[in-house]
Amino acid sequence: MEPNVPMDALVAATLNQGLVPPVVPEFPGITVGGGFAGTAGESSSFKYGFFDRAMNWIEMILADGEVVLASDTERRDLFYGAAGTFGTLGVATLFEMRLIPAKEFVELTYFPVRGITHAQEVMDKVARDETTDFLDGIMFAPDRGVIMAGKMADGREERSNLPVVTFTKAWDQWFYLHAEERIADDGERRESFQSSVPSSLPPRRDLIPLPDYLFRYDRGAFWTGKYAFWYFCTPFNRCMRWLLDRLMHTRTMYHALHRSSLTQRYIIQDLAVPPEHMPEFSKWLDAELGGVYPRWLCPLRQDKFVLSMHPHLPATSRQEQGEGLLNIGVWGPLPNGQDQVIVNRRIEAKLHALHGMKWLYAQAFYTEDEFWRIYDKPWYDALREKYKAKGLPDVYEKVRTRLDPKRDLTKGVWSIWPLAGLYGIASVLKGGDYLRKG
């Protein structure tokens, strides 16, 4: 594949051959190059690791114009070092990826949980089952959530006793709402959340077409789309979601969000810590951010060799991370009256104290000294020197947040509701080169 290939096109092409990538980022517009350069994980990452771990080799143009191949056996340091470094070692131009056999459906089981510790216990148990292909979770509140375990299925036997559910059509329910309904549609299950005695009823299950499962979070961008309804004082019901479906897919939403500058009113962060620190981190987030729920949970496998080869992984935490991290997606409005920079810097400090890491696709507010105290600058600089990349911007330059008051549409006259939001929608309707059409 070339780096510009988006996930929906990649999946469509491989499914024609009865195959699928081991890890597929959940938004269809994410590209192969973006997933490799920016660190991508999904519900199969508990089993296969990050998206870049599926690559057999990459072709790169170095800063001096030389075209090279890198793999596990050729330029090994470049092969592992380029992943997650945002194109700062060269420009990737071609990838060969390992694929796995695909089936028509995913059989998804919903396990209700009563808190973050319970959620981790369920995930640990499910992950040990060799038949599990997918694993993630959603916490709807500190004491209420769901863990979802999937396995590929051909559907012949399952169709007779399981409902087939889709998530890509305009009238389909948004996935996170459906998941919440699956754990709350029975009185006995609701009572089990309020007691220490789990429900004796078997967990709910669905049969989902594989592409619908892989891109289940596209409509509504997990649940962040509901904030657009709140911003415009629009009823958040199924009928309105159907009417506005064209605007509620991730390609469109991210275009509008960035053009409107409304990102400065929200926390959009993926954060990962060693599993043993997640209860403390989750409680800390509750105290700092209050009701910013739902939150996404995604266990991530990391092998020790890759930890030693990646310059973008925190040097101070590689030993403690071992072979796994637990990602928590925190996406929601800032607490009332709190400053975006201050809140995010507190999060970054706490994360560092717990030997965790953040995905650098999101806004980073570290000073340069803070950043290089966390990440392995000597190793990274040596790699850039070896492959003649010193003239390219480094990782810190690529990911640091630059706040430009002149471009902030949430200040001045643009702070008058709903001008910034309307500007974002107008930008979507006008189109342009912010995002290429698929």
C-alpha positions as CSV (number, residue, x, y, z in Angstrom):
1,M,0.0,0.0,0.0
2,E,1.0,3.6,-0.5
3,P,0.8,5.8,2.7
4,N,-2.2,7.7,1.4
5,V,-4.6,4.7,1.4
6,P,-7.4,5.2,4.0
7,M,-8.6,2.3,6.2
8,D,-12.0,1.8,4.5
9,A,-10.3,1.4,1.1
10,L,-7.7,-1.0,2.6
11,V,-10.3,-3.1,4.3
12,A,-12.5,-3.3,1.2
13,A,-9.5,-4.4,-0.9
14,T,-8.3,-7.1,1.5
15,L,-11.8,-8.5,2.2
16,N,-12.1,-9.2,-1.5
17,Q,-9.4,-11.7,-0.9
18,G,-10.9,-13.1,2.4
19,L,-8.2,-11.3,4.4
20,V,-8.0,-8.3,6.8
21,P,-5.2,-6.4,8.6
22,P,-4.5,-7.6,12.1
23,V,-5.2,-4.1,13.5
24,V,-7.5,-1.6,11.8
25,P,-7.8,1.9,13.3
26,E,-11.4,2.6,14.1
27,F,-11.9,5.7,11.8
28,P,-12.2,4.9,8.1
29,G,-10.3,8.1,7.0
30,I,-7.1,7.2,8.9
31,T,-4.4,6.4,6.4
32,V,-1.9,3.7,6.4
33,G,0.9,6.3,6.6
34,G,-0.9,8.1,9.4
35,G,-1.4,4.9,11.4
36,F,2.2,4.0,11.0
37,A,3.7,7.4,11.7
38,G,1.4,8.4,14.5
39,T,0.9,5.2,16.6
40,A,-2.4,3.5,16.2
41,G,-4.1,0.8,18.3
42,E,-7.5,-0.7,18.3
43,S,-9.5,-3.5,19.9
44,S,-7.3,-6.2,18.4
45,S,-4.2,-4.6,19.8
46,F,-4.4,-6.6,23.0
47,K,-3.4,-9.5,20.7
48,Y,-1.3,-8.0,17.9
49,G,0.1,-4.8,19.3
50,F,0.1,-1.5,17.4
51,F,-0.8,-1.0,13.8
52,D,2.8,-0.7,12.7
53,R,3.6,-4.2,14.1
54,A,1.8,-5.7,11.1
55,M,4.3,-4.2,8.6
56,N,6.8,-6.6,6.9
57,W,8.8,-3.7,5.3
58,I,8.6,-0.1,4.5
59,E,10.1,2.0,1.7
60,M,11.4,5.4,2.7
61,I,12.9,8.5,1.0
62,L,15.6,9.8,3.3
63,A,16.3,13.5,3.6
64,D,19.2,13.4,1.1
65,G,16.9,11.8,-1.5
66,E,18.1,8.2,-1.2
67,V,15.3,5.6,-1.4
68,V,15.8,2.7,1.0
69,L,13.9,-0.4,2.3
70,A,13.7,-1.1,6.0
71,S,12.5,-4.3,7.7
72,D,13.3,-6.6,10.6
73,T,16.3,-7.9,8.7
74,E,17.4,-4.8,6.8
75,R,18.0,-1.4,8.4
76,R,16.3,-2.7,11.5
77,D,16.8,0.3,13.6
78,L,15.1,2.5,11.0
79,F,12.2,0.0,10.6
80,Y,11.4,0.1,14.3
81,G,12.5,3.7,14.9
82,A,10.3,5.2,12.1
83,A,7.1,3.9,13.6
84,G,5.4,6.6,15.7
85,T,7.9,9.4,14.9
86,F,5.7,11.4,12.6
87,G,7.8,11.3,9.5
88,T,10.9,12.9,11.2
89,L,13.3,10.2,9.9
90,G,12.2,10.3,6.3
91,V,9.1,10.1,4.0
92,A,7.5,6.6,3.9
93,T,6.3,5.9,0.4
94,L,5.3,2.2,0.4
95,F,4.4,-0.5,2.9
96,E,4.0,-4.3,2.8
97,M,1.6,-5.5,5.5
98,R,0.9,-9.0,6.9
99,L,-2.8,-10.0,6.7
100,I,-4.9,-12.6,8.6
101,P,-7.9,-14.6,7.5
102,A,-11.2,-12.7,7.8
103,K,-14.7,-14.0,8.4
104,E,-18.0,-12.4,7.5
105,F,-19.1,-11.4,11.0
106,V,-17.9,-10.5,14.5
107,E,-19.8,-12.1,17.4
108,L,-19.7,-9.5,20.1
109,T,-20.4,-10.2,23.8
110,Y,-21.2,-7.4,26.2
111,F,-20.1,-7.8,29.8
112,P,-21.5,-5.2,32.3
113,V,-18.9,-4.0,34.9
114,R,-19.3,-2.0,38.1
115,G,-16.1,0.0,38.1
116,I,-12.6,0.3,36.7
117,T,-11.1,-2.5,38.8
118,H,-13.9,-4.8,37.8
119,A,-13.4,-3.8,34.2
120,Q,-9.8,-4.7,34.3
121,E,-10.6,-8.1,35.9
122,V,-13.0,-8.9,33.1
123,M,-10.6,-7.8,30.4
124,D,-7.8,-9.9,31.9
125,K,-10.0,-13.0,31.9
126,V,-11.3,-12.4,28.4
127,A,-7.9,-11.7,27.0
128,R,-6.7,-15.2,28.2
129,D,-9.3,-16.8,26.0
130,E,-7.5,-17.8,22.7
131,T,-10.8,-17.5,20.8
132,T,-11.0,-13.7,21.5
133,D,-10.1,-11.6,18.5
134,F,-11.2,-8.1,19.7
135,L,-11.4,-6.5,23.2
136,D,-12.3,-3.0,24.4
137,G,-14.5,-1.3,26.9
138,I,-16.5,1.8,27.7
139,M,-17.0,3.3,31.1
140,F,-20.2,5.3,31.2
141,A,-19.7,6.4,34.8
142,P,-17.3,5.6,37.6
143,D,-19.4,2.6,38.7
144,R,-21.0,1.5,35.4
145,G,-19.4,0.3,32.1
146,V,-19.2,-2.5,29.6
147,I,-16.4,-4.7,28.3
148,M,-16.9,-6.0,24.8
149,A,-15.2,-9.2,23.5
150,G,-15.5,-10.2,19.9
151,K,-14.5,-13.2,17.8
152,M,-14.8,-13.6,14.1
153,A,-17.6,-15.8,13.0
154,D,-18.9,-17.1,9.6
155,G,-22.5,-16.6,10.9
156,R,-24.0,-19.8,9.7
157,E,-24.8,-21.2,13.1
158,E,-25.0,-17.9,14.9
159,R,-27.6,-16.3,12.6
160,S,-30.3,-18.6,14.0
161,N,-30.2,-17.3,17.5
162,L,-28.3,-13.9,17.4
163,P,-29.5,-10.6,16.1
164,V,-27.5,-9.1,13.2
165,V,-26.8,-5.5,14.0
166,T,-25.2,-2.9,11.7
167,F,-23.7,0.6,12.5
168,T,-22.9,2.1,9.1
169,K,-26.4,3.1,7.9
170,A,-28.0,6.5,8.7
171,W,-30.8,5.0,10.8
172,D,-28.5,2.6,12.7
173,Q,-27.9,3.4,16.4
174,W,-24.6,4.9,17.2
175,F,-22.4,2.1,18.6
176,Y,-21.8,3.5,22.1
177,L,-25.5,4.0,22.6
178,H,-26.2,0.5,21.5
179,A,-23.6,-0.9,23.8
180,E,-25.2,1.0,26.7
181,E,-28.6,-0.3,25.8
182,R,-27.3,-3.9,25.7
183,I,-26.2,-3.7,29.4
184,A,-29.2,-1.6,30.6
185,D,-32.2,-3.3,28.9
186,D,-32.9,-5.8,31.7
187,G,-33.9,-5.0,35.2
188,E,-31.9,-7.7,36.8
189,R,-28.7,-6.4,35.1
190,R,-29.4,-2.9,36.3
191,E,-29.8,-4.2,39.8
192,S,-26.4,-6.0,39.5
193,F,-24.6,-2.6,39.0
194,Q,-25.9,-1.5,42.4
195,S,-24.8,-4.5,44.3
196,S,-21.7,-6.6,44.7
197,V,-23.5,-9.7,43.4
198,P,-23.2,-10.1,39.6
199,S,-26.2,-10.9,37.6
200,S,-26.8,-14.6,36.9
201,L,-28.1,-13.9,33.4
202,P,-25.8,-14.6,30.5
203,P,-24.3,-11.5,28.8
204,R,-25.9,-10.1,25.7
205,R,-24.4,-11.0,22.3
206,D,-24.7,-9.6,18.7
207,L,-23.6,-10.6,15.3
208,I,-22.0,-7.7,13.4
209,P,-20.8,-7.6,9.8
210,L,-17.0,-7.3,10.0
211,P,-16.7,-3.8,8.3
212,D,-19.5,-2.5,10.5
213,Y,-17.6,-3.7,13.6
214,L,-14.2,-2.3,12.5
215,F,-15.7,1.2,11.8
216,R,-18.4,1.0,14.5
217,Y,-17.2,4.3,16.1
218,D,-17.2,6.3,12.9
219,R,-20.7,7.7,13.2
220,G,-20.5,10.1,16.0
221,A,-16.7,9.7,16.5
222,F,-17.2,7.4,19.5
223,W,-19.6,9.8,21.4
224,T,-18.1,13.2,20.7
225,G,-20.7,13.9,18.1
226,K,-23.3,14.5,20.9
227,Y,-21.4,17.6,21.9
228,A,-22.2,19.1,18.5
229,F,-25.9,18.6,19.2
230,W,-25.5,20.2,22.6
231,Y,-23.5,23.1,21.1
232,F,-26.3,23.9,18.7
233,C,-29.1,23.2,21.2
234,T,-30.4,20.4,18.9
235,P,-32.4,17.5,20.3
236,F,-30.2,14.4,20.7
237,N,-32.5,11.7,19.5
238,R,-32.5,9.1,16.9
239,C,-34.5,11.0,14.4
240,M,-32.2,14.0,14.5
241,R,-29.2,11.8,14.3
242,W,-30.7,10.3,11.1
243,L,-31.4,13.7,9.6
244,L,-27.9,15.0,10.3
245,D,-26.1,11.8,9.6
246,R,-24.1,13.3,6.7
247,L,-22.4,15.6,9.2
248,M,-21.8,13.0,11.8
249,H,-19.0,10.9,10.3
250,T,-15.4,11.3,11.4
251,R,-14.0,12.7,8.2
252,T,-16.6,15.5,8.3
253,M,-16.6,16.1,12.0
254,Y,-12.8,16.5,12.3
255,H,-12.8,18.9,9.4
256,A,-15.5,21.1,11.1
257,L,-13.9,20.8,14.6
258,H,-10.5,22.0,13.5
259,R,-11.7,24.8,11.2
260,S,-13.9,26.1,14.0
261,S,-11.1,26.1,16.6
262,L,-13.5,24.5,19.1
263,T,-10.9,21.9,20.0
264,Q,-9.7,24.5,22.5
265,R,-12.8,24.0,24.5
266,Y,-12.4,20.2,24.8
267,I,-10.1,17.6,26.1
268,I,-9.2,15.1,23.3
269,Q,-6.5,12.8,24.7
270,D,-5.6,9.1,24.5
271,L,-3.6,8.2,27.6
272,A,-2.0,4.9,28.5
273,V,-0.6,3.6,31.8
274,P,0.6,0.3,33.1
275,P,-2.6,-1.6,34.2
276,E,-1.6,-1.6,37.9
277,H,-1.8,2.2,37.9
278,M,-5.1,2.5,36.1
279,P,-7.4,2.6,39.2
280,E,-5.3,5.5,40.6
281,F,-5.3,7.3,37.3
282,S,-9.0,6.8,36.8
283,K,-9.8,8.2,40.3
284,W,-7.5,11.1,39.7
285,L,-9.3,11.9,36.4
286,D,-12.7,11.8,38.2
287,A,-11.4,14.3,40.7
288,E,-9.9,16.6,38.1
289,L,-12.4,16.4,35.3
290,G,-15.6,15.4,37.1
291,G,-18.2,14.1,34.7
292,V,-16.2,13.7,31.5
293,Y,-17.7,10.4,30.6
294,P,-17.9,8.0,28.7
295,R,-14.3,6.9,28.6
296,W,-12.8,4.3,26.2
297,L,-10.7,1.4,27.5
298,C,-8.4,-0.5,25.1
299,P,-5.6,-2.9,26.3
300,L,-2.4,-2.7,24.2
301,R,0.2,-5.4,23.8
302,Q,3.8,-4.3,23.6
303,D,6.7,-6.7,23.2
304,K,9.9,-5.9,25.1
305,F,12.1,-5.8,22.0
306,V,9.9,-3.1,20.4
307,L,10.0,-1.1,23.6
308,S,13.8,-1.1,23.4
309,M,13.7,0.1,19.8
310,H,11.2,2.9,19.8
311,P,12.6,6.4,20.5
312,H,9.0,7.8,20.9
313,L,8.3,5.6,23.9
314,P,9.1,7.1,27.3
315,A,12.5,6.0,28.3
316,T,11.7,6.3,32.1
317,S,8.8,3.8,31.8
318,R,9.9,1.0,29.5
319,Q,10.8,-1.4,32.3
320,E,7.5,-0.9,34.2
321,Q,5.4,-1.1,31.0
322,G,6.4,-4.7,30.6
323,E,4.3,-6.2,27.8
324,G,1.1,-4.2,28.1
325,L,-0.5,-0.9,28.6
326,L,-4.2,0.1,29.2
327,N,-5.3,3.0,27.1
328,I,-8.0,5.3,28.3
329,G,-9.6,7.7,25.9
330,V,-10.7,11.0,27.5
331,W,-12.7,13.1,25.1
332,G,-15.1,15.7,26.3
333,P,-15.6,19.4,27.2
334,L,-13.3,21.1,29.6
335,P,-14.6,21.6,33.2
336,N,-16.4,24.9,33.4
337,G,-14.0,27.9,33.8
338,Q,-10.8,25.8,33.5
339,D,-8.1,26.7,31.0
340,Q,-7.2,24.2,28.3
341,V,-3.4,24.5,28.8
342,I,-3.5,24.2,32.6
343,V,-5.8,21.1,32.6
344,N,-3.7,19.3,29.9
345,R,-0.4,20.1,31.7
346,R,-1.8,18.6,34.9
347,I,-2.8,15.5,33.0
348,E,0.7,15.2,31.4
349,A,2.4,15.6,34.8
350,K,0.2,12.9,36.4
351,L,0.7,10.6,33.5
352,H,4.4,10.9,33.7
353,A,4.3,10.3,37.5
354,L,2.5,7.0,36.8
355,H,5.0,5.9,34.1
356,G,2.5,6.2,31.4
357,M,2.4,7.8,27.9
358,K,0.1,9.8,25.7
359,W,-0.5,9.4,22.0
360,L,1.1,12.4,20.4
361,Y,-1.6,12.7,17.7
362,A,-3.3,14.8,20.4
363,Q,-2.3,18.2,21.6
364,A,1.0,18.2,23.7
365,F,1.8,21.1,26.0
366,Y,5.2,20.0,27.2
367,T,8.1,22.4,27.2
368,E,11.0,21.2,25.1
369,D,13.0,20.3,28.2
370,E,10.1,18.4,29.7
371,F,9.5,16.5,26.5
372,W,13.1,15.4,26.2
373,R,13.3,14.4,29.8
374,I,10.5,11.9,29.0
375,Y,11.6,10.6,25.6
376,D,14.9,9.1,24.6
377,K,16.7,12.0,22.8
378,P,20.2,10.5,22.6
379,W,18.9,7.3,20.8
380,Y,16.6,9.4,18.6
381,D,19.3,11.9,17.7
382,A,21.8,9.2,16.8
383,L,19.2,7.6,14.5
384,R,18.5,11.0,12.8
385,E,22.3,11.5,12.4
386,K,22.8,8.0,10.9
387,Y,20.0,8.5,8.4
388,K,20.8,12.1,7.5
389,A,17.5,13.4,9.0
390,K,18.9,16.2,11.1
391,G,17.6,18.8,8.6
392,L,14.0,17.6,9.1
393,P,11.8,18.8,12.0
394,D,12.1,16.6,15.1
395,V,9.3,14.9,16.9
396,Y,8.9,17.8,19.4
397,E,8.6,20.3,16.6
398,K,6.0,18.2,14.9
399,V,3.7,17.5,17.9
400,R,4.0,20.6,20.2
401,T,0.9,22.8,20.4
402,R,1.2,26.3,19.0
403,L,-1.6,28.5,20.2
404,D,-2.2,31.4,17.8
405,P,-4.6,33.9,19.2
406,K,-5.1,35.3,15.7
407,R,-6.6,32.0,14.5
408,D,-8.6,31.3,17.6
409,L,-12.3,31.4,16.5
410,T,-13.5,31.0,20.0
411,K,-12.3,34.5,21.1
412,G,-13.5,38.0,20.4
413,V,-16.5,38.3,18.1
414,W,-16.3,34.6,17.4
415,S,-17.0,33.8,21.0
416,I,-20.6,34.9,20.3
417,W,-22.6,31.7,20.1
418,P,-22.8,30.0,17.6
419,L,-20.5,31.7,15.1
420,A,-17.5,29.4,15.5
421,G,-19.6,26.3,15.1
422,L,-21.4,27.8,12.0
423,Y,-18.0,28.6,10.5
424,G,-16.9,25.0,10.9
425,I,-20.1,23.7,9.2
426,A,-19.7,26.2,6.4
427,S,-16.1,25.0,5.8
428,V,-17.5,21.4,5.5
429,L,-20.2,22.4,3.0
430,K,-17.7,24.5,1.0
431,G,-15.1,21.6,0.9
432,G,-11.5,22.2,0.1
433,D,-8.2,20.5,0.6
434,Y,-8.3,20.2,4.4
435,L,-9.3,16.6,3.9
436,R,-9.2,14.8,0.6
437,K,-12.4,13.1,-0.5
438,G,-12.2,9.3,-0.4
